[in-house]
Structure formats: structure tokens, C-alpha cells
């Protein structure tokens, strides 16, 4: 397709000057000529000051991408103190032929980075941080192995918790970061070092940010809930347990945990089994009421309902509502097919025919379709495909959770006489309408028999920003509303499986004791803590209102316009100034380490790993911690860069344009932005 002419684009300054001159034409009186000239001069100078000319490298990249300056917003701002950087140690990527004969792939180095295009003689060595050196071939092998194994590398790494290529930081660096965090925590009113932007171009224009919007809820969650925050999925029962048989229902109270993978669900059910229940004469009921009315049409955004990035959030989300399908070509014209997780009471084909063809994306080759009772694979698999896995999302999160729980419970050797029922209505509200008799009519257990903690927020934020996990981002955004201290009326009770209760848990225990004592004094019977320990039910309007309230309390720019927490939306908008202020504020906060470590490293890992492929000599490789965003006609990058001088920078670049139907064509422009910043 031939792109429209650039003549359609006009710079903001040129358009304003033309408009101003049109208004000045009637002013012919000699007495007004001086004031007219002064006004014109002031108008011309103001845009030049507010909207600095873009660096030559970025201008060249724009020209190569057939874009104009009107298509992009950029803000680059120095932050912090050269002598006390809060960014992680830079990573030096070494060419394989330059490395020695060591078989190890990572080396800890104390030498500063050098760059052929930069005069480092003026740099102060004291400003250089300890380096981690990684061979280029180590990065390439890691990426090639993952991409050869799956069509969806980010879902694969998130589901399977695949470690990144980045090694652990040297202990002395971790100690320094811990000291800096302690200092920040104990001195929240300390003076912040702030600077004017190094470059500010159209920063106040609202634009579609794509996945860089994830930076908003991920940091607000860290700032409000804390880096060590965990979700607790609790299990109760009605009736009575005799031997290893439950005469009643098992109730799983969802907490909004973003990463209840199928393996972690198996651990949860194993804990139920270890508590003494092997057989259930009743139902397993999933209460996902913590999130209300958050399901969406998976085909609504881009008509790709099978793609995991379109999965809906849910109060009890299992494995991102996603199933992994692995194919094993045989020598008999067929390939065997296996699934993770298995689905009970649902037919999944065990074999598929093969054909002579080169291996493309398996998901397109097999053309899967979810039907009422079975998964249908509509085509044959290219025989050249080796062992390969791809991921597809199930269209209904609650149905998916029910199928997986039934399968996992059976796989543990247990039995269930009833059904697995998933609902958004709390169990205590529906129990009066449920027919119960005999032992099953006994009320719910007063305490949870199992309280299963999630991975902490730091670990979950890493998946969200490193692998751009949409549904996890939405779970976290909704959790800000559910667990916001201002909305909670009761704290979360302590885990029944905890060995050393934290202060938070101890406080919750005191609240429980107070409630029980109050009930006794009022002559009431102490009831179940099922509702007492439950967070406030939330929906998207309430969660987004909480996010806006945080923004208005802590920042000066107007809040961005969000309709969800992932950025998978066309109507969502944010300005570069919004993101820049958020990132600058985050830099000074106690949980900054968890935030910056969640970002991909340019040329090394995450969604920015290909930076060095697009710009091989970039000074930003290993020195930029970035979240990327990509939609049709949208590409964006935002994060932090450590300059060769030792100065830290906040960088934000957002491109919106109908000129670049393929957003990847515009990405080198933002690569140039990172490179230019790193050379400062």
C-alpha cells in the first residue's frame, strides 16, 4: 500500500503562525505595527522554547519511517543524582569472538562501558556502576530456543515461569540498593533532585499508548499495596468431614490472584487433600465475586478471540484462561497432541494428521475451534514442525476454571459426586436457596481450611511489564480497587497455614478476636469468617476511580483516560507528560527497585530484546529499562536510561499515525531516542 503524501502533515508551529498572520492582516495602523511585530515575535519564540527541535538522529529515523514530527511525542528528563543512581547495574553485551575461552555465559565486571561513538575521556569513572557482561550468543540462543518452541513466547515464559537471561545482581549491588530503599522509606519528605526536560516535544498531546499504559496500574499497585503484597485464595466447606469424606460442599473463595497457573492450582487442591478430604459428597463451588461484571467479548478488540492477550479477567482466574497445545510429529502421517492443563468433561483430540509443508505458526495451521463439548482442530499439521507448543484462550473464564479444577481433583486420585460450579455470587448469599439435608445442611466452617498465598506483587509485576501480560495487568488494576485501604472495611485475616504471622496478620487476628468478643457480648453466635476476611467487591468503574484518586493525590498532571489496565484499547489515552511524571515520581519511591526490575532491558530481555537487532551499535543496549507498546498505528516506549556520563534519565516516546500501518516500521524511531539518550 502506498502511504498518503506527507503534505497532509503540518507542524504545530507552522499552522499556528499561519493562523496568527491571518488575524494580523487587518492591523494596518502604523501605531499598531510595533505591537503586532512584538506579538508575532513572541508567538514564534514560544513554540521554539516549549517544543525543542528533535535531534538529527531522531529526525533521520522519522524520515526513514515516512513519518513527521507531528506523529510523535517525546519527553526525556534527567532524574536523580549521578553519584547515587537508583537504576540497576548496566549490562555489557560482548560479541562472542571478543570473549575468552570461558564456558560461562555471564561475567561480573567492574570496568566502565566504552562506546566507540562517544568520547568517554570526559566521563567520571566514579559514576560508572558495576557491570554484568553477557555474551551476545547467550542472548541469541535464549531467544532462538524460545521462539523455535512456541508461537507465543511471552505467554510461554509467563505460564511456565521461564527465567530470563539476566543473572542475579552482585551482592554488593543488592546491598547498596537495599540501603538506598531503606533511606527512602525512612525519609519520605527528603528533597528530590529534579531537572527540566532535556527534550520535550508535543508532550501534552493525548495519544493511544498501547501497552506502555501497563506502567500506570503496575506502579500504583506497588505504591499502594506494597511490593510484598499477596493475594490469599481461601477454601471453606459446609457439612462435616467423616474420615476422608466431606459430606457437604467445598467452597473456593477467589481473591483476584493474577497468576493462579495450573501448577499452582494443583498445589492448592493438594493442600485441600492434605487437610484430610479425598472424597466430596457435594459440589465444589468457586466464588469469584471479588470482581463483578468484568468479563468481556474476547473477539471485540481485534476479532482474535483465541489469542491469550484477549482473555478476560476474573475473580478466580486459572492459567490466564489459556491452554497450551503441544504437538509431536510421528512417522505414520500423524502427530500426537497433548494439553496443559487438561480439561475434565471436555473432548480434546489426541492426534492430528500431518502434511508435507514447511512449518509455519502451528496455531494457524491447526485452526482450532472451541465448541460446546469439544475442541476441533480443522486442518493438518506441517510434518516439518518438530515438538512445538502454542497457546489459545478459552472463551469463558468461569467455565475454564471449572473444567480445570475437576480435572486436577480427579488427577490427585480424589472423587466428586456433584459438580464444579463457578459463580460471581458469594456462597453465603446463595446457600439459603440451595437444597441441603442431613449432614450437608451444617453451616460453613468458621475458619478457612486452606489459605493459599499467591506469588508476591513484585513477581507478578515482572510478568506484566517484562512479558506484557494483558490479563495479569487487568487483574492488578482491579485489585487496586478491591484492596485499596480506603475501601476496605475489614483487614484480611491471617493465613491458617502461616508459620510466623506478620504484623499485618497479627492485626487481622486482633480484629477477629474483637469481632468474636463483640458477638458474645451481644448474645450472638460467632458465625463464619467467610465474609469477614473478604476484600470489597469491585468492578472496573470503581477500580479506575481509585487509580484516578491516587493520581490526583500524588501527581500534578491530569489523570490519563483508562478503560482497562492493560492498554489493549483504542479509546485509552495518555500524554507523554503523564508517563514522564509517573516515572519520575516512581524513581523516588521505596518500591522503585521492584518497578524498574520488571522492565525489559534493551537488547537483552523482554519485549525490548530486539533493540540491538534493529540498532546494532546502540549505546542503549544493556543501559535502558523499557516497557514497549504496540498496536496497529501505535508504537511506544517508556522507562529509564542510564547515560554514559552516569546520569539517569526518564524517557517516553509515543507514536500515533495512520501513516505507519505496520507499527514495527516506526519502532526504529524510538530506538534512536534510546540511543541518543544513552550517549548523554
N, C-alpha and C positions, 0 to 999 in steps of 0.2 A: 504494500500500500504506500502511495506517495503521500507524504505529510503535507498539510496545508502550508502556504507560504509564511515565512516569518514576518511578513509585512503586517500580519494581523496583530502582532505584538508591539506594544509601545511601552517605553519605560515610564514609570510613575512620574518622574521629574519632568520629562518632556511633555507629557499630557497636561500636567498642572500649569506649566509655563505657557503652553498654547492657550489654555483656558483663561489664564490671567491676562495675557495680551489682548484677548478678545474683549475683556471687560475694561481694559485701559484705553482702548481706542477713542471713546467719547471724551476723554480728558484732554482737550486741546488747549485749554487756557494756559498761558505762559506761567502764571502763578502756581500752577499745579504740576509743572514739569519736574521740579526738583523732588517733590514728594512722590511723584509717580516713579521716578528713577530709583529713589531710595527704597520704595516698596518692592520694586522689581528685583533690585539687588538683594534685598533681604530674603525674598522668596527663593531666589536661585541658590543663595549660600546655605539656607537652612536645610534643604534636602541633601546637599553635599555633606554637611556635618552629620546629619542623622542617618544617612544611608551611604556609607563609605563605598568607594569603588572596590569591586571584587578583585582579589589578587589575580595576576595573569594566569597562573596555573589553573585556577577555577574557571576563568573565562574561556581558556582553551578547551577545557573539558566540556563546558556548556556548548561550545561551537561544534565539537565532535559529536555530541549527542543531539544536535539540531534543536537546542533549547536556548532560551533567552534568560536574562537576569530577572525578568518578571515572573518566571516559573519557580523561583527558589527563594526560600527564607533561610538565613544563616545567622547564628549568633555564636561567637567564640569569646569566652570570658576567662581571664586568669583567676584562679582561686587559690587560697591557702598561702603558705609560706615556703619558699624554696628550701629552707633549712629544716622543714618539718612536713614533708609530703605525706599525705594520707593515702596515696594510691599504692597498690601492691608493687612488688619488685617487677621491673620490666623484664621481658623475656627476649633473649637474643636468639634469633633463628640462624643456625650455622649451616652453610652448604656442606653436603656430605663429603665432598672432596677436600674441604678445608679442615675437617675434623681429624683427630688422630685415630689410632687403631683401637681405641677403647670400644668394647662391645656395648657399653651402656649408652642409653639414648639421651640422658639428661646429665648436665654438669652444673654445679653451683659455682658461679664466678663472681669475683669481687671487682672485675675490671669494668670501666665505663664503656657504654656503647659508642662506637665511632661510626661516622657516616661519611662516605666519600663526597657527598654533595654539600656537606656542612663543615664549616671551619670550627673544629672543636677546641682550638687553641684558646679561645676566649671563654670556654666553659669552665666552671669551677668544679673540680673533681669531687669536692666535698658534697656537691649537690646530687651526685650520682648515687643511685641506690644499688644494693647488691643485685646481681643479675641471675636469672635462671636461663641456661643455654639449652636449646633443644635442636636436634638435627632436623633439617628440612625433610629428610626422608622418613623420619619418625612421624611427622605430621601427615605426610602424604600417604604412608601406609595405613595410618589410623583412619583417615578419611576414605581411602580406596576400599578398605575392608568393610567398613560400614555401608558404603554406597553399593558395593557389589552384593551385599547380603540382603538389602532391603530397599524397597522403593520409597520408604518414608523414614529417613534416618533420624529425624528429631523425635517422632513418636517412639521409634525403636529404643533410642537412648533413654527416653523418659520412662517408658514402661519397664524396661529391663534394668534401669539404673546403671547404665554403662559408664564407667569413669572416663573423664576427659583425658587428653594427652598431657595436660598441665600437671606437674608433680606438686607435692606438698611444698609450701614455702619453707625456707630455712628457719630453724627455731628462733634465731636471734631476731629475725624479721617479725615473726609472730609475737615475740615478747614486746618488741617496740610498738607494734600495732595495739597490743593489749594495754600497754601503758598509756598510749595516746587516747584510747577509748575510755579508760578509767578517768583520765584527766577531763575529757569532755563530759563524761557523765556527772562528775562531781562539781563541775563549774559551768553550768548551763548558761550563765549570764556573762561568760567571758567575751571579750571584744573579738569580733570576727574580722578577719582581713578580707576586704572586698575591693574589687577593681572595676573600672569602666570596661565595657566590652572592647576587645581587640578588634573585632569585626562585628558590625551589626547591619544586616541587610534585610529589610522588609520583615522585621521580627514581630510586628503586631498584626500581621495578616492571618486570620484563622484559616487553617488548612487541615485536610484529612491526614492524620498521622500514620495510619495503619498500625503495626504492632509496637511502634515506639510509645503508643498510649499505655502499654503494659507498665511502663515506668511509673505511672501515676498510682494505681492501686497497690503495686508491689511495695513502693516506699511508704505509702500511707499506712499500710498494714504493719510494716516493720516499726514505724514510729508510734503507732497506737497500741498494737498488740504485743510488740516486743519480738526480738529475734528468736527467743526460745519458746514462743507460744506453740502449744499443741492443741489439736482437736481430740476430744475423747468420744469414741463410739462406745455406747453402753448397752449391755444386754440384761434384760429383766425376764421374769417368767410369771405366769399365773399358775394356778393349780398347786400341785405338790409333786415332789420328786420322791419316788419309791425305788430303791435300788439304783439302777442307772436309767430309769424310765421317767420322763416328765409327763404327768397327767395334766396337761394344760397347754398354753401357748408360749412360745418363745418370742420375745419382742426385742428387736434390734433398733435402738434409737440412734438415727443418723445425726451426725454433727456438722456435716458440710466438709469433711476431710477431702482435700483436693486430690490426694494420691492414695486411695484405697485400691492398690493394684490387686490382681487376682491372687498373688502370692501372700500379700498382707491379709486379704480376706480369709485365706486358708488358715493363717495363724490365729486370727480372731475366732474362727469356728473351732480350731483345735483347743483354744482356751476354754470354750464352752464345753467341749468334750472332756477336757481335763478336770473340769469342775464336778464331773460326775454324771453328765447327761449324754447318753448314747442313743436313746430312742425317744421320739416325741409323739405322744398321742394327742395331737392338736396341730396347730398351724405355726409356721414361722412368719411373723408379721414385721415388716420393715416400716418404721415411722420416719419419713423423710420430711416432716413438716417444718423443719428449721428453715427451709427455703420454700416460699409459697409462689406458685404460678410462674416458675422461671423456665419452663420447657419452651422450646422454640421449634419451628419447622426447619429441619436440617437442610432443606433444599432452598430455603428462602433467599439466602445471601447470593449464591452463585450457581444454584442448581446442581450442586455436587454433594448430595446427602450422604454418600458413603465415606467422604473424607473425614478423618478424625478431627480435623480442626473445626468442623461444623457441629460437633457433639454438644448436646445441651447440658448445662449444669444441673445438679440435683442435690437434695439434702443427704442422700446416701449414694454417691457416685462410685461405681465399681469399674476399675480398669479403664477410665475415661469412656465408658460405654463402647469400648473398642475390642475387637477380636483380631488376634494375629493368625494368619493363614500361611502355613509353611508347606512348600511343595518339594517332593523328592522324585525326580525323573527316574523311571525304571528302564529296563531293556526290552520290555514287552509292548511298547506302544502306549504305555500309560505312566502316570505319575501318581504316587501316593500323596495324600493331603492330610495334614494334622492341624489341630486348632488349639490356641491358648487364648482364653480359657475355654474349657468345654461347656456346652450348654445342655442342661437337662431338658427332657421333653421337647427337643427340637432336633430335627434331622439335619446332619451335616455330611455331605458326600465325602467318602473316604478315598476315592480315586477320580482321576480326570484323564481324558485321552490326551495324547501328545501329537504334535505335527512337526514336520520339517520346516523350521523357520528360525531366524535369528531371534535372540532373546530381547524383547522389549520390556516394558513395565508389566509385571505379572498381573497387576490389578486390572489393567486394560485388556490383557489377553483373556482373562477368565471371566470378565464382565459379570461379577456376582450380583445376585438379586435376593433381597430378603423377602420371603413370602410368609404366610401365616404360620405354617408349621415346619418350613424347611428353607435352607439356603440353596439356591440354584446357581450352578456355575454353567454359563451358557456357551462357552467356547472351549477349545482345546489349548493346551499349553505348548509353547515352542520347546522342542526337545533339547535345544541348546541351553535352556535355563538350568543351572545347577541348583543345589539347595538354596532356596530363596524364601523370604518371608515378606508379606505385605499386610497392611492393616486396613480394616474397614470398620466404620462405626455402625452400631445397631441403632435403628431409628427412635427407640423409646428407652430412656434410661432406666425407668422403673421395671419394665419387662425384662430388660437385660440383667439387672441385678437379681431378679427373682430366678431366672434361668441359671445364673452362675452359682448362687447360693445353694440351690437344690443339688446341682452337680457336685459342688465341693463337699456338702454334707454327706452325700452318698459315697464319694471317693474316700472319705475318712472311715467308712465302714459303719455308718450310722443309718438310722431309718427315720422316716417321717410319714405319719399316717394321713396328715392333712396336706395343705398347700403352702407355697410361699406367696405371701400377699404383700405387695408394696403399695403404700398409700401416703398421701400428704396430710391425712387427718390423724392427729395424735391418738394413740391407742386408748387412752383413758376416756376420750370423748365417745368412742365407738363401742366400748366394752359393754355398755348397758343395752345396746341393740344386738349384741352377739349372743346367740343362744348357748348357754352353758349349763351343765348339770353335773351332779356328783362332785368328784374331786376337782374337776376343771373349773367349777364356779368359785373356787377360793381366790381371793383378791391377789393382785400383783405383789411380788416380793418387795419389801420396803427398801432394800438396797440393791444396786446392780450386782449381779453375779460375776460379771466381767466388765472392766473398764479398760478399753484398748486405746492407748495413745497413738497419735499419728506421728509421722516424721515431723520435726520442728519446722517452724516457718522459714528459717534460713535455708534448709534443704529444699523446701518446696519453691521458694522464690528463685533458687538456682535453676530449676527446671523451667519455670515460667519465662525467665529472661534469656537463659542460655539457649534453650531449645524452642522458644516462642510457643509455649503450650497454651493454646487459647482457653480450653475449658478449665484448666487449673487457674488461669488468671481470673476467670469469671467466678470460680468458687471462692477465691481470696477476696475479690471485690465484694461479694455478697456477705462473706464472713465479717468484713469490717462493720457492716450494718448489724449483723447478728450478735457480735461480741463487743461492740462499742460500749465502753464503760458507762456512757451516759444513758444508754437504752436498757442496760441490764438491771433488773430488779433484784436478782439473786446471783451470788457468785457460783462458780462451778464447784461441786463437792469433790473431795479428794478421791483419787483412784483407789479402788478396793484392792488393786494389785500392787500398789506402790510399796516399796520397802522403806523409803525415807521421805516422808511427806515434806513438800516445800512449804515456805511461809504462806504461799497462796492457798495451798491445800489445807494448811492448819487453820487459816482464816475461815475457809469454807466449812471445816468441821465445827468451828465455834458457832457459825451461823446455823448449822444443822442442829446442834445441841440446844441453841436458843429457841429454835422453832419447836423442837420436841417438848422442851420445858413449857413453852407458852401453850402448846396444845393440852398438856396435862393440867396446867393451872386453869384452863377454860373448860376442863372436863371433856375435851375432845380426844378421840382415839388417834394416835400418831399414824398418819397414812403413808403411802409410798412417796419416795423422793423422786419419782419419775418426772414430775413436772417441776419440782423444786430445783433440780440441777440442770434444767434445760435452758439454753440461750433463747433470747427473744426471737420469735419467728420474723423473718424479714423477706422482703421482695426487692426487685430492682429499684423502684422509686425511693424506698426507704434507704437502701444502701447508697445510692447515688447522692441522696440528700446528706448523708453522713460524710461522704467524701467531700462534697461542696463545703460543708460546715468546717471541716478540717482545713481546707484550702483558704477559706476566708479568714480563719483564725490565725494562720501561720504565714501566709504569703500576701503580697500586695497586688499582684496581677489578678484580673478577673478569672474565675474558675473556668476550665475548659468545658466543652459541651460533650458529655458522655451519654451513651445509651446502653453500654455494657462495659465490662472491664478489660476486654481483650484487644480492642481496636479493630475487630472484624465488623466494620460498619462504615457506611458511606456518609451518614449524617453526623458522625462524631467529628468534632473539630477541636483544634488546639493551636496556639500560636507558638512560634519558636521562643518568644519571650517567656511564655508559660513554662515550657520544658526547661529552659535555661535557669529560671528562678527556682524551680523544684530541685534540679540537680545541684545548684549552688547551695541551697538550704540543706540538702541531704549530706553534702560534703562536711558540714559542721556538726552533724548529729551523731549520737553514740552508736547507732546501728549502721553506720556507713560501711564498715568492713563487709558486713553481710550483703549489703546492696551492691557494692562495686564488684564483689566476687561473683555475683550472679550474672554478670555481663560477659559476653563473648570477648575474646582477645583477638585483635586484628591480626589476620594471617596465621592464627594458631588454633582457635577453637570456636565453637558456637556458630551462629548464623553469619558471623563476620570472618570465618576461617578462610574464605576465598579471596580476601582482600589482597594478599600478596600475589595471587594468580593474576588479578586484574592490574596490579601496580607492583611489579616485582621489586623495584628499588625503593619502595616507600619507607620513609623514616618512621611511619606509624606502626609498622609491623612489630608486634610484641610490646608496644607502648600505648595502645589505645584500648579502652574497655568500653564496648559499644553494644547498644541494642539497635537492631535494624527493623525496618518495617517495609512491607511490600504488598501492594495491591495493584490491580490494573490502573495505570496512570498515576500511581503513587509510589514513591520510594523515599525512605527517610533513614537517618542515623542520629543517634543521640547518646551521649555518655561523657567519658573523660579521656584526656590525652595527657601524657607526661612528655613535656618538651625536652629537647636535648640540653637545654640550659638548666633543667631541673625544675622549671615552673610547671605547675599543674593547670590544666585548662578544662572548662566545661565546653562541650561542642554540641551544637544542634543544627541539623540541616534537614529541611523538608522540601521535597519537590512534588508539586501537583501540576499536571499538564495533560491536555489531550494530545499534545504532540508526540508523546512517548507512549504508544500503546503497549510496548513491552517495557515494563519498569526496569528490567535489568540493563537496558541501554542507558538509563540515566544514572545508574549506581556509580560508574567511574567518576562522576562529578563530585559525589560525596567522598569517594576515596581520595580525590585530590584535596578536598577540605581537610581530611585527617592528616594527610602527608604534609600539607602546608603548616598545619598547627604543630605537628611533632618537630618540625625544623626550627621552631622558635626557641 
